[in-house]
Amino acid sequence: MYHIDMANTNNVDNKTKKEEITADQEFPYSKETIVFDDERDNEVPWHWHPYFELFYIDEGKIEYTIEGLGPVIFDKGEAGIINTNILHMTRALKKTVQDVHLFSPYFLDDIQGIIYKRYISPFISSNIKYIKITDPDIIDFLKRSYMIKRSDTGYELILRNTISEIYLYLYKEHLSDLDDTRSNDTKIKEVLSFIYECFGDDIDADDMAMTVGISKRALYRLFKSALDMTPNGFLNLHRIKEARRRLLETDDQITDIAIDCGFNSVSYFCKVFKDETGISPLKFRNLAKY
């Protein structure tokens, strides 16, 4: 299981998988310390948010899977930033402690400001989805930024100035990458939202394609490009994830769980579950008890 110690509490919409960052609109910023310490629950599923995600790995190792790019490993002492509105998921590969700054583009400047127009808008609309920070001085500067306390005089100014310096470094380092416009990823988000909402129903790739108005062939290309898997493969993966949760948190019958998670037969559910986890649903539940 992972613990989250936050200045503000964030929520992911179960339907759209958009993470809502609960923060003061006048100071759109949130700090998190995420601790993954349970091998059974070591990931944050696919989600996205309109905030930059600037992070440092204090301990362990984490794998970011980013839409269209596949997995990227960040080890202890490494850092990175995820651009706004990028679909991504994370998985800890061992016990991991991660510090995160989440901040809106408007945290750095108002949308009408010259700073926003010259330095922020080109970055968030570019084809840059993430950056792995390699400069040791910037990494050390970032590491120290998590120590800034709310009780410090001028906390908001100190924090914004610190993050602005890091952002300016990243902007200058990747200025040549800002020319191309980011690909439109709206369709994959719409399909995932449909799956998260309707996974318990009798749906298939045809239904997914119809939801966003594309052909089934185009749907398969979309999933291959964005997530490197098939639509049905992702659907089954999400169904098994929900089934695992039910097996751990409830005493519901396995038959009921299978049907509620969209499987037409218990035998097929057990087969898919074992393919994904290596053990049967019953054995998974029994092992969890001990």
N, C-alpha and C positions, 0 to 999 in steps of 0.2 A: 504494500500500500504506500501511497505517497502522501506526505503532509505538505500543506501550503501555509506559510506564514505570510500574511499580506497586510499592507497598509490599507488596502481596500479589497472587498470581496468581489471576485469576478464570476460570471456565469456564462455557460455555453448553452445556447438555444438548442433544445433537443431536436428541433425540426430542421433548422437551417445550418446548425453547427457553427454559427457566428458567435464568437466570444464577445460578450458584452463586458467592457471594462468599467466597473463602478468607480467613477472618480469625479471630483469636483470639476464642473465644466469650465471654471475659471482657471483651473490648474490640472489639465487632463493628463494625469500621470499616476502610475501604480507601481509599487515595488513588491516583488515576491521572492521568497526563498523556498524552493521546491526540494523536498527530500524524498527520493525513491528508496524504499528499504524493504520491499516485498517482491520477490521474484514472480509472484502470481499476478501482481497488479503494478506493472512497471512502465506503463505507457500512458500518454495522453493522445486519444484518438484524433482522427482528422478534424481540423477546425481552422478557422481563420478569424482575423480581427483587423479593424482599421487602424491599429496602432503599430508602431515599430516595436520589435522584440529584440532588445539588446541584452546579451547574457554572457555570463562567465561561469565556467565549471570549476567549482571549489574542490570537488572530490568525485572520483569515479569516471564514468564514460557514458556518453549519451549519443544516440543515433537520431538525427533529424531526417525524416523523409519528406522531400519537398516536391510539390506537384511538378511533373515534367522532368525532374532531375534525378530522382532516386535518392538513396540514402547517403548522408554525409556524417562522418564520425567526428565528434568533439570530445577530446580527452581532457583529463585534469590539467588545469592551467591554461586551457584554450578558451577562446571567446568568439562571438559572432553576432550578426544582426540579421533578422528576417524582415524583409520589406513589408509594407502595409498590404493587407488584403491578399496575402499569399496562403494558399491552402497547404497545410503541413501537419505532420504528426511527429511525436517524439517517443523514443523507447530507451529506457535506461538499460545498459548492458551489464551493470553491476550496481551495488549501492552507490547512489549518486546524489550530490548536493549541488544545486544550480541556483545562482542569483540572477534575477531578471529585472531589468527596467522595461516597463511598458509605457510608451508615451505617444500621444497623438501628434501628427504633424503640426497641429495648432499649438502644441506645447512650446514649439520653437518660435513660431511667429503666427500672427493672424493671417487668414487667407488673403486679405487685401494688401498685406505688407510686401515690401520689396524683397525681404529675405525669403519669404515663402515663394514668391514668383521666380526668383533667380536660382535658389539653391534647393528648395524642398520639392516643389512641383515636378521639376525634371527628374528627380530621383525616384519619386513614388510612381511616376508614369513610365519609367524606363523598363527595360527587360531584365533588370537586376532583381533576382528573387531573394538572394542571401549573399552575405559576405563573410568569409572566415577571416578574422582579424589575426594578423601574424606579427605585427610590430610589438616587441616586448615592452617598449615604453608605453604604448597605448593600452596594452593589456594590463599593465601595472596601474596605470591611471584609472582604467575602468574598474579594476578590483577595489581600489581605494574609494571609488565613488559610492559604493554600497555602504560605506561607513558614515556617510553624511547623515546627521541626525536631525529630526524635525525640531528638536529643542535648540539647535544652533541658530544664532542670530543671522537673519538673512538666508534661512534654509532654502527658500524657493529660488532666490537669485543664485546661490552657490550651486544648487542642483542643476538648474537650467544652463548656467554657464559651463559647467563640467560636461554635461551631455552635448552641448553645442560644440565644444572643442573636439570631442570624439567624433561627432557627426561631420564636422568640417574636414577632419583628417580623412574619413571614409569617402567623402564627396570628392576631394582632390585626388585621392588615390585611384578612384574609379570614374573620373570625369570622362574618359574616352568611351566608357560603356553606356553613357546616358543618351545616345542618339536614337536607338531603336525603341519603338513603343512596345510596351508589354502586351503579350498576346492576351486576347479576351478569354478569361477563364470562367465566365459566368455560367456556361452550360454545365461544366463538371460540378460546380457548386449546386446548381439546380437539381441535377440527377442525384447527388449525394443527399441533399435535403429530402428528396422524394423517398430514397431508400430508408433513411433514418425514421421517417414518419410512417412508412407503409410496409416495413420489413415483415410484419406479422401477417400480411395479406398474401394472397396468391398472385404475386407479381413476377415478371420475368423481363428479359432484355427488351422485348417489344414494348412493354409498358414504359420502361425507362426512356426509350427512344421517342415514344409518342409524347412523353411529358415535356420534352424540350424541342420537339418538332424536327428531329433529324432521323435519318435512316439507321437501321440496326448496324449496318456496316460502319457508318460514321461514328456510331456510339462506341463500337469496339475500338476504333482508331483513337477516339478521345480517351478512353480508359487506358489503352496501351501507352499513349503519349504522356498522360498526366500521372498515372499511378502504377504503370507497368503491371497491370493485371486485367482480367476480363470483368465485365459488369457482373456476371453471375458469381464469379469468384469473390468479388468484393461483397456482394449481397450475402453469400454464405458466411463469409468471414464476420460480417456484422451480426448475423443471426446467431452464430456460435458465441460471439462475445456476449450477447444478451443472455443466451442460454447459460453460459458460465456464471454470470451474475446471479441468475435465478437459482442455480444449483447451490451457490454459496450462501445466498442471503435468505432463501425461503425453504419451506418443506414441501413445495408443490411436487406433484407426481411428475415423473419424467415424461409421461404421455402428454400431460397438459402443457408442459414447457415446450415440447416439440411442436405441438399444434399452434401454441401462442406465438412461437418464433417463426412460423411460416412453413414448417415442414409437413408434408402431406402424410408421412408415415413415420413411425417410431424407428423402424429399421433403417430408413434412409438417414434420419437424424443421427442415429448412433454411428453410422458409417462416416458421415461428414464430420461429426464431432471427433471421432478417433483419427481421421485423416489430419485434422487441424491440431489436435492436442497430443496424440499418441496414446490416449487411453479412452475407455468408455465413459459415458456420462455418470454411470453409477460409481465406477471406481474413482472418478474425479471428485464426486461428492463425498465418498467415504474417506479418501485421503485428506480432504480439506478439514474433516472433523478432527483429525489427529495431527 
